[in-house]
């Protein structure tokens, strides 16, 4: 299939593509062997990668669009690479330094770099989320073309000659997530299309090439596959026996997993005459999928589990949390006073009477 695409530098058409398949991207520039010392050029363009001199006259050597079959230049545009001219050998385009440089920016004359874009083609953009709470360790994404079978680079101009892009997110999970694990585990959750808000829950997706001049952007997300389980004293009248079971990650899947831990609490010995055990509560913390922030749910009272082995303690059997966004659970024990904390004597009652307090 022969396609007609136009390379735009801002609102200026600088080249046309009438070759077979997709237009080249990034486009390549070949050195011209000339240079500029214009202030806009020297301040806006990068140093030449092979430059070694650090003194002398600062020059920016010019390159133009490389001749490629199917690419017709309609308006000249340029890129620049700077170097210090002190001795021969460092300049781009001189003394054997004649390699082409790929670029997604250019300028019409001696100006700062501006973005190049292809018109009359679509683009597929894909990446993993930047939200650390919803990204697996070593998360990545890659793509291939269904027809061509070659690698597809995110954002590359693409036409209907390649009717689909196959995108794959990895890894499926970043940890084992077994009981009492010291590391959290995440599992692949979904792809989200930014433009259409379509959600796809398979790690590998096949997306159609978007219409000309349109972009489809896909973002990959992971979700927690294990939950941090902790135990705390809810007030200073209670003490908890955390042992080694607290502060560990427990998998959301019970398959092949040991039982969830039991936590114990009792009133502090020095306060046993004034306080008694009151209750256990459980608070589940979840990830806000929009912001990545940790959100605490309401504390829920949970039943006490009698344990004949430890009669001096009030035990609670923890349960496995399976909510998609659940990431942390805290069990808290509370005590209460046996006696009223405040009492007013008869003498004080009479002293307060008629004191003239404003209603």
Buried (B, 14 or more C-beta within 10 A) or exposed (E): EEBBBBBBBEEEEBBBBEBEBBBBBBBBBBBEEEBBEBEBBBEBBEEBEBBEBEEEEBBBBBBBBBEBEBBEBEEEBBBBBBBBBEEEBBBBBBEEBEEBBEBEBBBBEBBEBBEBBBBBBBBBBBBBBEBEBBBBEEBEBBBBBBEEEEEBEBBBBBBBBBEBBBBBBBBEBBBEBBBBBEEBBBBBBBBBBEEEEBEBEEBEBEBEBBEBEEEBBBBBBBBBBBBBBBBBBBEEBBBBBBEEBBEBBBBBBEEEBEEBBBBBBBBBEEBEEBBBBBBBBBBBBBBEBEEBEEEEEEBEEBEBBEBEEEEEBBBBBBEBBEBEBBBBBBBBBBBBEEEEEEEEEEEEEEEEEEEEEEE
